[in-house]
Amino acid sequence: MKQIISFPHMANYSIPIKSYIQNILPKAEVLLPPPQSVRALDIGARHSPESVCLPFKYNLGNYIEALDMGANFLMTAGGGCRYGLYGEVHEQILRDLGYEFTFFNLLGDTNKTNVIQVYKNLKAHNPRLSARALAYYSLLAFRTIQFMDEVDVYIRRNIGLEKQKSDFDKTYKQFLNDIQNIKGFRALKKLKRVYTRRLLSIPLDESKDVIKVGLIGELYSLMEPFANLFLERELAKYNISLTRYTNLSYLLTKRRRHIQRYIDGSGGFVKYHLGADGTKSVEKSISMAKNNYAGIIHLKAFGCTPEINAIPSLINVSNQHKIPIMYLSFDTQTSKTGLKTRVEAFADMLQAKQLSASI
Amino acid sequence: MKNNLHDNSNSDYSNNNSTTNDNSYYLGLDIGSISTKGVLIDSGGAIVRSEYIWTEGNPINAAKEVVVSLLGGSLQGTENLGERADFNVVGVGTTGSARKLVGAMLNADIVKNEITAHALGTLSHYPDAKTIIEIGGQDSKIILLDNGLVVDYAMNTLCAAGTGSFLSSQAKRLGVEVEKFGDVALNSTSPATIAARCTVFAESDLVHKAQMGYRKEDIIAGLCIAVATNYLNNLAKGKKIKPPIVFQGGVSKNAGVIKAFEDALGAKIHVHDKGHLMGAYGVAALCIKKKVNKPFNKNLLNQQFNSSSTNCTICPNACPLVNIYRNNTLLDTYGKRCE
């Protein structure tokens, strides 16, 4: 039987990951779940334990929609916090629902990023996969993701200042379309050149007073715009220049290696690692405060333990550095009204402060 | 007007009209989940008239009724209001959870979130306020100010514990009118301890204490303390509450909660007798600040406003949409998450 592979959505990373899987497992077909939607969340929440964190519900919804469309091979990555146990529980729930599929945890049972283990795991599904090919395509996927993240960072910083509304949105849509066809490093290089130029040529309104706001917190709420009710888009309406350090490039490289650095940079508030990205939230809040950010928004899925661990330290950072921090928790609520009220008030507050400081 | 609470303060008219000769007036409306507040101010910022009624789940009607009353008519006489009202309204602002709906209906000049509106309104009465405690029907807020600027705020997110609706449901359970809650609480000499962590715990604790034979005033005083404790432990957690402290929102009318806050914080709590109007006042004042000058079309009040809700069919998200109609023509649609 032909393998029809699927995996859950997160932001737009399904595009490079799909190409990657097609490259290393060429005999299989990759089927993406339908785009993130309220329906996926509803289905996921219905079959999830009520108190589990939000990404679990979205992931489960994505799996079920993919299975219903014919997928028979589901992938997960594992690692981090509770996320490390998502795979086992997802698999059990889906089996109880009567689905038949192969479940593949990229990191295996070890829950550690171990290159040799990943290679062994993949080899079981594609015996002809050479270590060299795996290295080549892994690097290609990684570089593609890195460039996507660079583009994101640039857009996030500048979209609030665009002169012509939806300039960035239009370019970004074309960009997502074009990265689907990246087959090698040469094509990637060309794409980088083209889009760097295009993005830099989008006219910005330099006369606007920019307000610098940082986003910190739990990764899924930060990275999946659907889960945070398109918070970044909402903020862009108020001349806000956003910074967010959490993205897939960060997760793949710095996350594990920089833990000690984050503890050292947490102003003495954190003595040991808080789990997942909690320590980093504290460290980034301090560095943002020192770099004259006007405000910080802390996002988490409701009940996210590492980020709850970080909050007492964040309160201290807020008091010590006189920087307002707004805390947002996301669960299965889908109304944007409350979010809009809070964001508008936050922007009003930062604007008024900036105005009075400049007089 | 049967659901007029207590504040049809038309008497202000004669007192304050002398502050300015300018014949321009500004309308501010705060349409909350439980009550709808409205003020009419003159260009000097003095409150000329105010109105406070229950929203009763019908924000369009409540807003209309408030505006008609502010402009000097009664709902029955709406047809002729255009000629009768002699206030030259040149700016309209809305705030509160139905600000968008009513803003579309009245063609408002300013539609502002309630946090900013409350801060502005309060600052114009207490310019040196440092902390605003706000407890309304469904939500609670803390706003920290410094030199007349909002420097930090928080608003309850997932839980409505310790808000006005909790107090009124418990009042019903105890058979005491919620308006009398505060005075009953002040009679207590040894308040009962009520778990403040969560309304569900609080309620079962309350039932338990009642069945044990605690006196009613002690239970009510305990509830008032629970509201203040809950607020300070959850919403205000980690925030530096500095005096002068201003307390507003519907719950600020409750003397028991005021006392609980004063005991807990060891500072005087200021409650303005027009504290419930601060949001409405804030948006009206913002109209002056932003130099809004667009004559209000009073005929809007004679028109029929309806709303309907549908689900969008463009994508699988099926966002719930609200359509607003004026005389059966579509005025505005909102609710799409892709907007």
Interface residues (C-beta under 8 A of the other chain):
Chain A: P34 P35 S37 V38 R39 L229 F230 F302 P312 I315 N316 S318 N319 K322 P324 M326 Y327 L328 S329 D331 T334 K336 T337 G338 K340 T341 R342 E344 A345 F346 D348 M349 A352 K353 S356
Chain B: S97 K112 N113 E114 I115 T116 N147 L149 V150 V151 D152 Y153 A154 M155 T157 L158 K237 G238 K240 C315 P316 N317 A318 C319 R337
